[in-house]
Amino acid sequence: MSVKTLSINGNEIAVEEGATVLQAAKEAGVRIPTLCHLDGVSDVGACRLCLVEIEGMNKLLPACVTQVWEGMKIQTDTPKLQEYRRMTVEMLFVEGNHVCAVCVANGNCELQDLAIEMGMDHARFPYRFPERDVDISHDRFGIDHNRCVLCTRCVRVCDEIEGAHVWDVAFRGAAAKVVTGLNQPWGTVSACTSCGKCVEACPTGAIFRKGVTVAEMDRDRTKLDFLVTAREKHQWTR
């Protein structure tokens, strides 16, 4: 097994070749904020919250999809990165319709937690207030596109762990959104197994269980460990 030696925030560490910067930081006990990352499924670098500075590079790189190399010198918490991360969170809020006070995930939302961590008390950008729909055609679950941040966790969990590939991303630019089937109502997609993995994987209140109201969405993050080993243990429902 080949080992790479690098430094994170001035501290030298050794990690296995092929590891990502995010994995190396975790091994070193260094926290890097993430939103689209989920242990057990592939990384896509969608949210850009895990951007890091690397000596010799003229641009910021996403830690979740950047592999380590020998002699790499990484900074994970500079003023520049803090500003970029806060700006990213602000843009996530203004491009959607995130009204925490009436959200089922209020108090149990990763986006909300990140906003608090970044010190965001307002957004410096104009709100877009897009017209987005809510699909409650499924018997057990619903999706509110107003709260979706396009992290694609639901897409990857459904494809890579459940193997159903009910979810996907459709359209482009500001019109992009996650869809079920070929943009069919969720309740009409026969491929859906109603396993609820997408509900557990969603970091916001976008995908929810029917019957919950404001701040009632209970997210037990230990259940994400179940998602990682579901195929091995043949546990398909939760």
Secondary structure, 3 states (H helix, E strand, C coil): CCEEEEEECCEEEEEECCCEHHHHHHHCCCCCCCCCCCCCCCCCCCCCCCEEEECCCCCCEECCCCECCCCCEEECCCHHHHHHHHHHHHHHHHHCCCCHHHCCCCCCCHHHHHHHHCCCCCCCCCCCCCCCCEECCCCCEEEEHHHCCCCCHHHHHHHHHHCCCCEEEECCHHHCEEEECCCECHHHCCCCCCCCHHHHHCCCCCEEECCCCCCCCCCCCCHHHHHHHHHHHCCCCC
